[in-house]
């Protein structure tokens, strides 16, 4: 009997969507052989393996993960026929660049279909996504959670993956306490997404195998909240799809991948941050949305900042620390912390770049668009140490913490810290409470 030749595939990723796409499209599919993953955007996630325990019986040795810089070399080495793009937060130009590299190397460039990568839940799913990283998904997700809690609905939050550690120990993760963060050796990037949910009493699931994750979450919930990452589309079929758009970056609304998909398919569009931009920006964003999605309900909202100790900002020389992904691959030069420092009257915002060391200094070199702020990067123990040294090197009087993670819990810093929290306040009708209440009634949850 002649054995059918398996089509050779590379999955281009950034530790998250790539593993999910493999699990749902390729893991047990004898038509294909995934010869490698490539990794980019996130440091320290290449030069390891997707383990055989997760890869399945077709991959007894697991699957190697290489830097994306080796893409052309790998295509030729393994006679690859397809390269599938499996990560998010890219401009349209970046997608074309990657497609051109793949095609020039002799392979087919593939974008997965949105619905073929989604898993169907047995419970209603409210998905929160965005047009671009930094639009304010977290505030919207927490607002949705608050509404469900107020209506007496049991829910679980499932967060987009950040599997940066030992993948075999991250298959299904459940976070309900700060001790859970320590037990799972969470990076700053994970803490940024989990801490505020935990502070508000919300249970968060994450990990690697999102089929197994949803089945666990369904056991203790009436509704599932998909808390998206970057500007990726959901891993689960949404019953209510909310997309957050950012009027501070109006051109990104329809020019980022796969943010455009989220805008086009959303049931609800939240135009966030309308209190920090000119009305013309809001109008331009609304027009852009309506070009591709005429049916979505548009909700306009303020993103309101409060400082835990404003006296540590007013008249002080401050160091601003921002959410890492927002000001690295998210493309913003400054973000929430910088805005709050100015709002609360900082005397001076100290530029941390001259004081950066090690991997933090390298991050500034890789992302030259970053402004006079410090990205909260901690993907490895060494990077955490470099971040701590950089913070302590900066001659500021206090720290304005724009990242949602309270670094004072796990870093030894030599300055007092004021935390900036953002809350969503809708200013149009119907608002999210109206929409979610109607959704729950329609799905016979209340």
N, C-alpha and C positions, 0 to 999 in steps of 0.2 A: 504494500500500500504506500502510495506517495504521500509524504507529509506536506501539508500546506505551509508555505513560507509565511511567517508572521511579518507584518508591516512594522518597520522600525520607526520609533517615535522618540523625540526629545520633548520634555515638558519644561517650558521656560517659566520660572517662578520666583517667589520671594518668601517662601515658607508660609504657606497658608492655602490660598486658592489652588496652588499647584498640587498639593497633596490631596485636596478634596477632589479635584478633577480626576486625578489618578484613581482614587477610591471608587468613584461612581462610574467612570467611563472605561477604565483599563484594567483594574485589579484582577478580575476574573474573566477577562476577555481574551480568548485564545487567538483572535485575529491580529492582535498587536503585541509588540514587544517594546516596552519602554526601556530604552538602553541607558538613559540618564535624565536627571533633572539639572537645570542650570539655575543659579541663584544670583540675585542682585538686590539693590535698594537697601537691604538690611545687612549690617556687618556680621561676620563670624558665623554665617549659616551655610557656607559652602564647605567643601572638603570633608564631608561626612557622608552617611548613607541613610537612605530610607530603609528601615530595618526589615528583615524577612518576616518578622512577626506581624508587621502591618502590610507588607507588600503582597502577601498571599503565596499560594502554592506554586504559582508560575514563576516566582522570583525567590528561589531558595537562598540566594546570596544577598538579597536586598538589591537596592538600586543606588548607584553612586550619584553624588551631588557635586557639581563643578561650578566654578565662577562663570557667569554669562560671557565674560570676555573670551572664553574658550569656545564659543558657540560654533564658529565656522570650522575650527579644528575638529570638534566632536562630530559634526555632521559628516565630514569626510572620513574620519576614523571609523565610525560605526555604520557607514553607508545609510544614513538616516533619510527616510522618505518624507516624514512630516515633523514639523516643529510647532507645538501648540503654545500660544501665548496664554499664560495662566496667572497673571497678576494685574494689579490695578494702579490707579493714580498716574496715568500716562497722558501726555498731550497727544493730539492727533499726529503731530509731526514725529513724535517718538515711536508711535506704532508703525508709521510708514518706514521709519529708519530700520526698525527691527525686522519688518517684513522684507525689506530690500536686502538686508544681510543674509537672511535665511534663503531667499530665492537665489541670490547670487552664489551661495554656497552649494546650490543644487537640490534643495529640499522644497517641499510645499509648506507655506506659512498658513497656519490654521488658527481661527478664532472659534472657541466653542459656542454652541448655541445656548442662549440664556436658560431655556426651560429644560434642556437635556441634562443640565448639571444640578437641578433642584430636586430635593427630596420632599415627598408629601408627608405632612404631619397629620396625626390623628386628632390634633387640637387646632383651633383657629390660630393663625400666625399673623401678628402685626410686625411688619418689617420696617426698619428705619435705615435708610440709605442716604447717600449724598451725591451731589454733582462733583465734589472735590473734597479732599481731606481738609479739615479745619473749618468746614461750613457750620458746625455746631450739632453734629449728630448726637453727641453725648447728652447735651441738655435736652434734646427732643426725646431721646430714649428714656431719660429719667422723668420727664414730664408725662410720657405715656405710662410709665410705671406708677407714678403718683396718682394718675387718674384711675387706673385699675384698682389700686389700693383703696382709694376713696370710695369706689363702687363695691368694695368687698369681694373682688375677683382674685382668685389665686393665680399667680403667674410665675414663670421663670424667665430669666433673661439668658439668651444664648448669644455669646459674643463671637464675632469673626475671629478666626484662629491667629495665634501668635506662637507657633511651636518652634521656639528658638533653642530649647534645651534637649534633653534626652527624650527622643520621640516615643520610645517604648513606655515611658512613664507618664506620657501626656495624652493617652488615648481618649480618656474621658476625665475631665476635671470639674469639680464642683467647689465653688467659693461662697462661703457664708460668713466667714470670720476673717480677721486680719491674720490669725494663726494659719489659716489655709494658704495665704500668700507666702508665708515663710516656708510652709511644708512643701510647697510646689516650687520653691526657689525662683519666684517671679522676677522678671526684669522690670526696670522702670516702666517700659512701654506697656507691659501687662498691668502693672499697678495703676497706671494712668486711667485704664479703662475699667478696672474692677473696684478700686477703693471707694469711689463715691457711691456706687451701687451698694456696697457693703455697709457704708455709713448710714444709708437710708433703709437698711434692712432687707435689701433685695438679694435674691439668690442668683448667682451667675454660673453658667456652664460654659466651658470652652474645651479645646483639645485638638485632636487630629481626626478622629473618626466621627463625622457628623451624623451618620446614621445611628450609631450607638448613642451619641449624645442626645439626640432628639427623643429617643425612646426612654432614656432615663428622665429627661426633663418632663416628659408627658405624665409621668407617674405622680408628680406633685403639683400639677398646674392645670388650670382650666384654659389658659391662654398662654401662648409663647410669644415673647418679644425677641425678634431678631435684631441685635444691636450690631449694625454693619461696621466694617473696617475700611479705611481709605475711602474710595468711591466705588467699591465692589458691589455687584448685585447680590441678592440673598442666596444662601445655600438651600433655603426651604421655599416651597411655593407659598407666596404671601396671599393671605385672604384680605389684608388691608396693607397697601404698599405706600409708605410715606417717604418722600425724598426731600432732603433739605438742600436749599440752594443759597448761595452766598453772594449778596449784592456788592460786597467789597471787591469781588473778582467777577464782574459780569461776563467777561469774555470766556471764562472757564465753563459757564453753564452748559454750552453746547459744543465745546471743543476739547473735552477731556474724555478719556476712555477708562472705564466704561460708564462714566458719569452720565453721558448722553442717554445711555440705555435706561438708567434709573429715572431720568427726567421723563423720558418718553412713555414709560410703562407705569408710572406712579398713579395711584388713586388720589393722593393728596400731595401737594407741593407746599412745603413750608419755606417762605422767604424769610430767612432769619436776619438778625442784625440790622433791621430797618432803622433803628435808632442811632446808628453810627455812620450812616451814609447819606448823601444827597438823595432827595426824592426822585431825581432823574435816574439814578442808578436802579432804584426799586422798579420804576416804570419800565426801564430797558430790560431788566431781568424778567419781569412779568410778560413782556412782549415776546421775548425769546422762548419762554416756556410755552406760550400759547401757539407758537409756530409749529411745535411738534406734539403738543398734548393739549387738545381743546376740551377734554372731559374732566381733567383733574380739578378737585376743589383746591383753591389757593388760600392758604392761611398766612397772614403777615404777623411777624412776631418781633418783639424786642429781645435782645440778649443782654440781660442786666447784670453788671458786675458789682460785687461787694467784696470789700477787703476785711479780713478777720481782725486786723489791727491797723487801721488807716494811719494812726500816728507814726507808724514805722515807715510811712511813705512821704507824707507831707513835709516838705523842706529838707528831705534827706537825700544823700547820695546813695543811689540804689543799684543793685544788680538785678536784672530781670532774667528769670529762667522760664523758658517757654516749653510747651509740649514738643517733644522731639520730632515726630513725623510731620507735624504741621509746618515746621520751618526747615525741614530737610527736603525729603522728596515731595512734600506737600507744596513747596514752592513759595511760601510766604516769607518775607524778610523779617517781619515781626508779627506778633499775634496778641493773645489776650493779656498777657502780663504787661507788655509795652503800653497797650491802650489804658490799662488800669493805672500804671505808674503816672501817666500823663493826667488822667482824670483826677487822681488824688493828690496831684501837686508835688511830685518829686522835684527836688532842686536840680538833680542831675542824674541821668541814666548812664552809668559807667559802661564803657565798651569793654567786654570781657576778652575780646580776641587777642590782645597783646599778652594776656596772662594764661592762655590755653596751653595745655600740655598733652603729649601723647596722642591717643586716639581722638580726643576732643579737638586738638589742633588739626588733625587730619580731616575731621568732619568739616571744619571751616574751609579747608582747601578743596574738598570735594564739592561743597555747596557754597560757592562764593557769593550767592545772593543773600545769605543770612546777614541781617543787620546787627545792631549793637545789643544783641541778646545772646543768652547761652542756651543751646538746645539741651534738654534733659535726656541725655543718651546714657543708657546703661545696659547694653546687650550682653555684657560679659563682666566678670569680676574686675578685670583690669580696666575696663572702660568706666565702671563705677568708681574705681580708685582715681582715675584720671579726672573724672567729673568732680570728685571731692576736692582734689588738689587745686583744680582750676577755680572752683568756687572760693576756696580759702585764700587763693592768690589775689583775687580782685579786691582793690582798696575801696570797698563800699561800706556804708554804715548798716545797711540792712538788705534783705533779699525779698524781692517781689516774686512770688511763686505763681506763675501762670499755668504751669502744668497741674493737672488734677491730682497727681500723686504727691503726698506729703513727704518730701525727701528727708525732712528732719527725723522721720521715724527710723531711717536706716543709714544715713550719712552723718558723719561728724562735721558739722559746719560751724564756723567761727563767727557767724553773724545771726542776729534774730531774723525770723522768717514771718512774713505776712502772706497768708494764702488768699488767692483770688478765686472766688466762686462765681459761676455764671448760671443764671436761671432764665428759663424761657417764659415770656409773658406774651400771650397772643393779644393782638389788638384789632382783629377782624372777626367777623361772624360768617359762617359757623366756625367755632374754634375747635381745638382738638378734643375737648371734653364732649362737645355736641356730636362730633363725628364718631368718636369711639363709643359713646353711649348707644348711638343708633346701630353701629356695627355689632355690638354685643347683643342687642335685642334681636337683630336679624339672625344672628347665629345662636340664639336661644341660650346665651350664657347668663343673661339677667332677665 
